[in-house]
Amino acid sequence: MDTYQRQDFGQNFLADPRLIAAVERLVRTGTSGPIIELGAGDGALTRPLAQLGRQLTALEIDPRRARRLAAKVRAYGASSADTEVVCADILRYRFPDTPHTVVGNIPFHLTTAIIRKLLAERAWTCAVLIVQWEVARRRAGVGGASMLTATWWPWYDFRLVRRIPAASFRPVPSVDAGLMTMHRRPAPLVTEQRAYQAFVKQVFQSPGRGLPAMVLRTGRVRRAELHAWIHRNRIAARALPKDLTAEQWAELWTLAGGQGQRRS
């Protein structure tokens, strides 16, 4: 059976050499340290990542694919000396507690769950991910940030690298994908994670026709201070929570009585 035709685990495999080269280049030039590859599949990314000369752990949930990939890795020879294939569920995998890079072509139906797991991890420094296009756009705040992005922005920098046509995969999915990166900020914009995230959710979920009304509903910001801040930041009168930047959310949190990152 053609390996591209099995979708037991909702996987769409990379089939565009140019995309594979672009991901390898991004990892090689923009990241450092050991690599954890998510959803290794048939190894389209595993071989170029193995050739970077860094410790590589390739995760694959399908036992048959994991066994075949392990055999391929052994055949790579010296370039794969630091590569290990692990049959594991990404959502159950215990990530290292030392700095590392995450790379992966993520199954579309698990995108949000996997990103939530990664955001809760403490040690990785950069993630290079292929995800569903609309997810990539929203995570990077293109056309408006999602609540999930806003709640984590003070700790992570989300970037959209490029759009990936559906034809780059086998089987061909019904939607395009996006290549994105997530970098852990060396100095968070906010120090109080739980309280800040609760505030962001409260604002997003507050009734109102615009940002001012929604923020005032929280009862945490005085009207005069809020309007002065909106004027100072040149925020549109009809702006919504999705329209704020990471820095503006951090400032708004400070305005609400929260603590931002202390700066020397």
C-alpha positions in Angstrom: 0.0 0.0 0.0 1.3 3.5 -0.9 2.3 5.1 2.4 0.7 8.4 1.3 -2.7 6.8 1.2 -3.1 5.9 4.9 -4.6 8.5 7.1 -5.3 6.6 10.3 -3.9 9.4 12.3 -5.1 12.3 10.2 -1.6 12.9 8.8 -0.9 14.8 5.5 2.7 14.2 4.5 5.1 16.7 3.0 5.7 16.1 -0.7 7.3 19.4 -1.9 11.1 19.3 -1.8 11.2 23.1 -1.8 9.1 23.3 1.3 11.2 20.7 3.0 14.4 22.7 2.1 12.7 25.9 3.4 11.9 24.3 6.8 15.4 22.9 7.1 17.0 26.3 6.3 14.7 28.0 8.9 15.7 25.4 11.6 19.4 25.6 10.6 19.7 29.4 10.6 17.2 30.4 13.3 17.4 27.8 16.0 19.9 26.0 18.2 20.3 23.0 20.5 18.6 19.5 20.3 15.6 19.0 18.1 12.2 17.3 18.9 10.4 16.5 15.6 6.6 16.2 15.9 4.8 13.8 13.6 7.8 12.5 11.7 5.7 10.3 9.4 7.8 8.8 6.6 10.8 11.0 7.4 10.5 13.8 4.9 11.9 16.3 7.4 13.8 13.7 9.5 16.7 13.2 7.1 17.5 16.9 6.5 17.2 17.6 10.2 19.5 14.6 11.0 22.1 16.1 8.7 22.3 19.2 10.9 24.6 17.4 13.3 22.3 18.1 16.3 20.6 15.6 18.6 17.3 14.7 17.1 14.3 12.9 18.5 11.7 12.1 15.9 8.2 11.4 17.3 5.7 9.3 15.3 2.4 7.9 16.7 2.0 5.1 14.1 3.9 2.1 15.2 4.4 0.8 11.6 5.7 4.1 10.4 7.9 4.5 13.4 9.5 1.1 12.7 10.1 1.9 9.0 11.5 5.3 9.9 13.9 3.8 12.4 15.2 1.5 9.7 15.6 4.4 7.3 17.5 6.4 10.0 19.9 3.5 10.5 20.5 3.4 6.8 21.4 7.1 6.8 24.8 6.2 8.3 27.1 8.5 10.2 24.8 11.5 9.7 22.1 9.9 11.9 24.3 9.0 14.9 22.4 11.4 17.1 18.9 10.6 15.8 16.4 8.5 17.7 12.9 7.6 16.5 10.3 7.3 19.3 6.8 5.9 18.8 4.8 8.3 20.9 1.6 10.4 21.1 2.7 14.1 21.0 0.0 15.0 23.5 1.3 12.5 26.0 5.0 12.9 25.3 7.2 14.2 28.2 9.4 17.0 26.7 12.9 17.5 28.0 13.4 20.0 30.8 16.5 21.4 29.1 16.6 23.9 26.1 15.6 22.5 22.8 13.9 23.3 19.4 10.6 21.9 18.3 9.9 21.2 14.6 6.8 19.6 13.2 4.2 19.1 10.5 1.2 18.9 12.8 -2.0 17.0 12.0 -4.6 19.7 11.3 -7.3 18.2 13.6 -4.8 18.3 16.6 -3.3 21.7 15.9 -4.9 23.6 18.8 -4.4 20.8 21.3 -0.7 20.4 20.4 -0.1 24.2 20.5 -1.7 24.4 23.9 0.6 21.6 25.1 3.7 23.4 23.7 2.7 26.7 25.3 2.5 25.0 28.7 6.0 23.5 28.4 8.8 25.3 30.0 12.1 24.4 28.2 11.9 24.7 24.4 13.2 28.0 23.0 11.8 28.0 19.4 9.1 26.0 17.6 8.9 25.8 13.8 5.5 24.4 12.9 3.4 23.6 9.8 -0.2 24.1 10.8 -3.6 24.8 9.1 -3.5 28.2 7.4 -6.2 29.9 9.4 -4.6 28.8 12.6 -1.2 30.1 11.5 -2.7 33.5 10.6 -4.6 33.9 13.9 -1.7 32.7 16.1 0.5 35.3 14.5 -2.2 38.0 14.9 -2.6 38.5 11.1 -6.0 40.0 10.6 -6.7 39.9 14.3 -5.3 37.8 17.2 -7.3 35.0 18.8 -7.9 34.9 22.5 -5.4 32.1 22.8 -2.7 34.2 21.2 -3.4 37.2 23.3 -3.3 35.2 26.5 0.2 33.9 25.7 1.7 36.9 23.8 3.7 38.3 26.8 5.7 35.0 26.9 5.9 34.0 23.2 6.5 35.8 19.9 4.4 34.3 17.1 5.5 34.8 13.5 3.9 33.8 10.2 6.6 32.8 7.7 4.6 31.8 4.6 1.5 30.2 3.2 1.8 26.6 2.0 -0.5 25.4 -0.8 -2.5 22.2 -0.1 -0.8 20.6 -3.2 2.4 20.4 -1.1 1.0 17.5 0.8 -0.1 13.9 0.1 -2.9 13.2 0.5 -3.9 16.7 -0.5 -5.9 18.3 2.3 -9.0 20.5 1.7 -7.3 23.7 3.0 -3.9 25.3 2.7 -1.3 25.3 5.5 1.0 27.8 7.0 4.6 27.8 8.2 4.9 29.6 11.5 7.4 30.1 14.3 6.9 30.5 18.1 9.9 32.0 20.0 10.0 32.1 23.8 10.7 35.7 24.9 13.9 36.0 26.9 12.2 38.6 29.0 8.4 38.3 29.4 6.3 41.4 28.9 4.2 40.4 31.9 5.1 38.7 35.2 1.8 37.5 36.5 0.7 34.8 34.1 -2.6 33.4 35.6 -4.0 36.8 36.6 -3.1 38.4 33.2 -4.6 35.5 31.3 -7.8 35.7 33.3 -8.0 39.4 32.5 -7.5 38.8 28.8 -10.3 36.2 28.8 -12.6 38.6 30.7 -12.1 41.3 28.1 -12.6 39.0 25.1 -15.8 37.6 26.7 -17.2 40.9 27.9 -20.3 42.3 26.1 -19.9 45.6 24.3 -19.7 47.1 20.8 -16.0 48.0 21.1 -12.8 47.7 23.1 -13.6 50.6 25.6 -16.9 49.2 26.6 -15.5 45.7 26.9 -12.6 46.8 29.1 -14.7 49.0 31.3 -17.0 46.0 31.9 -14.1 44.3 33.8 -14.2 47.0 36.4 -10.4 47.1 36.5 -9.7 50.3 34.5 -10.9 53.8 35.1 -12.8 55.4 32.2 -10.5 58.5 32.0 -7.3 56.5 32.1 -8.6 54.1 29.5 -9.6 56.8 27.1 -6.3 58.5 27.6 -4.5 55.3 26.9 -6.6 54.6 23.8 -5.9 58.1 22.5 -2.1 57.8 23.2 -1.9 54.5 21.3 -4.1 55.8 18.4 -6.4 52.8 18.8 -9.5 53.1 16.5 -12.8 53.9 18.2 -14.4 50.6 17.0 -11.4 48.4 17.7 -11.9 45.0 19.3 -9.7 42.9 21.6 -8.4 41.0 18.6 -6.9 44.3 17.2 -4.4 44.9 20.0 -0.7 44.0 19.8 1.3 42.1 22.3 2.8 45.3 23.7 -0.6 47.0 23.9 -2.0 44.0 25.9 0.9 44.3 28.3 0.3 48.0 28.7 -3.4 47.5 29.2 -2.7 44.9 31.9 -0.5 47.5 33.7 -3.3 50.0 33.4 -5.6 47.4 35.1 -3.2 47.2 38.0 -1.1 44.3 36.9 2.6 44.0 36.9 4.7 44.3 33.8 8.3 43.0 33.4 10.7 45.0 35.5 13.2 46.7 33.3 16.7 47.9 34.4 
